[in-house]
């Protein structure tokens, strides 16, 4: 999951740091969809823009080799309710 996005972040990390210093970027596929001051802003945008599709949110200063896991998500305990639209 998110292998393509993680690879993109790893390969373009220097460029992303130059273009968006200190920001949280959203990567969807091989595309940077946006850069935001906070992780909350990035996650909100990603949820509105991509819904239930996968997207990567990373701070450009974060090393590419750091793995972040969400146990509740990995174990299937955290689920989205697609019957309710995401709102601002």
N, C-alpha and C positions, 0 to 999 in steps of 0.2 A: 504494500500500500504506500503510495506517495513516492515510489522509487524514482520516477521520472522527475518529480519536483525536487527531491533531495539531490539528485545528480545535477540538475540545473543550478541549484544554490551552491553546490560545491564547486562547479566549474566557473561560475560567474561571481563568486564572493567578492573579489577585489573590485570589480566593476560596480557591484551593488553598494559597497561601502563608499566608493567615490561619489556615486550619484545620489545616494540616500543616507547620508551619515546619521547614525543613531536611530534610524526609523525601523519600523516593523513592515516587512514586505509580504505581500500575498503572491504566491506563485501557483498558477493553475496550468498544468501541462508544462510547456516550455515558454510560458508567458508571465511576465510580472504584471499583475492586475492592478496593483496600487502600492503606495507607501504611506504609512500612517505614523503619527506621533506615539500612539499607545497601542498595546496589544488588543484592548477592548474595541477600539475603533476598527482595527483590522479585522477582528473576528466578526463584528457586526456587519461590515461591508461584505465579507466573504459569505456569510449566511444569507444576506439579501441577494447577492449576485449569483451565487452558485447553488443555493438551496442545500440539497442532500448530497451533492457532488463533493468529492474530496478536493481540498486545497491546502497548501502549506503556508503557515504563518511563522516567520522567523525574524528575529532582530538581526539586522545586517552585521552587528558586531559579534554575534554568536558564532562560535566555531562550527563548521559544517559537520564535524564528526561526533558532535554531542547528540545523543539520542534522548528524546523526551517521550515518555510513555504515560498513558492515562489508563491505569489498571481497570477502572470501571468500564471504559470503552473497549479495551482489549478483551474483557471477560463477557461483553455483551450486556452489561448491567445498565449502561447509559445508552438510551435510545432517543431518536428524534421522533416527534409526532408530526408526520407529514400532513395530517388533516387540518393543521392550524398554520396559516401563513406566518412568515417571519416579518415583524414590523419594526420600524425605527423606535 
